[in-house]
Amino acid sequence: MRLRVEFTTEPFDLDEAPAHAVVAREVIQNARLDAVDVGPFGNTAEGGGDEVLTAVDALLRRALASGATRVSLQVNVVEGDAA
């Protein structure tokens, strides 16, 4: 199964990326995922189901430990890959 994750971390800081946002992006960029797109107001990545779920676990744990007060995420099965 192939999954797509979209996420943001809060609180926002428009002047400088907070530590929790930097950590979350590093987790996703260093995971075994493809189609990674990081931006100031949202991030997305796609990959195999196990890889995405492992990355989401690390993302939640590390972002919260780095000061995130909220993590919003959505995980979708990529169309055509629902089995």
C-alpha positions in Angstrom: 0.0 0.0 0.0 1.2 3.5 -0.9 0.4 6.4 1.5 0.6 10.2 1.4 1.0 12.2 4.6 0.3 15.9 4.9 1.3 17.7 8.1 1.9 21.0 9.9 3.2 21.7 13.3 2.3 24.6 15.7 2.8 27.1 17.1 3.7 29.1 14.0 6.4 31.7 13.8 6.5 33.7 10.6 9.9 35.2 11.3 11.9 32.0 11.9 11.1 28.3 11.7 10.6 26.9 15.3 12.6 23.9 16.4 9.6 21.6 16.2 9.1 22.5 12.5 12.7 22.0 11.7 12.8 18.6 13.4 9.6 17.5 11.7 10.9 18.4 8.3 14.2 16.6 9.0 12.4 13.4 10.0 10.5 13.4 6.7 13.4 14.4 4.6 15.6 11.7 6.1 12.9 9.0 6.0 12.8 6.4 3.2 10.1 8.3 1.4 9.7 9.9 -2.0 7.8 12.8 -3.4 8.8 14.9 -0.4 7.6 18.6 -0.5 8.3 20.8 2.5 7.1 24.4 2.8 6.3 27.1 5.3 2.6 26.2 5.7 2.5 22.5 5.1 4.5 19.5 4.1 3.7 16.3 2.1 5.5 13.1 1.4 4.6 9.7 -0.2 6.0 6.3 0.2 5.2 2.7 1.1 2.8 2.1 4.0 5.3 0.9 6.5 7.8 3.7 5.7 5.1 6.4 6.0 3.8 5.0 9.3 7.3 4.7 10.7 8.0 8.3 9.7 4.7 9.6 11.2 5.6 7.9 14.5 9.0 9.6 14.6 7.5 12.9 13.4 5.0 13.0 16.2 7.4 12.0 18.9 10.2 14.3 17.9 8.0 17.3 17.1 6.2 17.1 20.4 9.5 16.7 22.3 10.8 19.8 20.5 8.0 22.1 21.6 5.1 21.5 19.2 1.8 22.1 20.9 -0.2 20.8 18.0 0.5 18.5 15.0 -2.1 18.3 12.3 -1.8 15.5 9.9 -3.7 13.6 7.3 -2.8 10.2 5.9 -4.4 9.0 2.7 -4.0 5.9 0.6 -2.8 7.0 -2.8 -5.5 6.3 -5.4 -5.1 3.0 -7.2 -3.1 1.5 -4.4 -5.9 0.4 -2.0 -5.6 -3.3 -1.6 
